[in-house]
Amino acid sequence: MYIENFREKSHFCLIIAIRALYVDKKLLPHSLIESLQKAKILRENADYYDDWSEKAAESLLKSAEQFIEISNKLISQKQ
C-alpha cells in the first residue's frame, strides 16, 4: 500500500484497498484476497477464542508465498 501512497492500519480496510487497487485490475488473483480474508478470520479466532490449528495455518502458506512473489513483482515495476 505504501507504493500507492496509502497507509492503512485496519485489516478490513486493507483487504478492501487491495481488492480495489489490485484484484479488480487483475494484478492479483481473486483467490489471494480470499486467502487474506481467511487468514484474518483464522488470526481473530486464535487471538480471541483460542481456536487454532496447525493444519489451517499450513493451508495458507502457499497462498502467502504466492502473494509475496506477486507483490515483489508489482513493487519492482513501480520503482
Secondary structure by P-SEA (a helix, b strand, c coil): ccccccccccaaaaaaaaaacccccccccaaaaaaaaaaaaaaaaaaccccccaaaaaaaaaaaaaaaaaaaaaaaaac
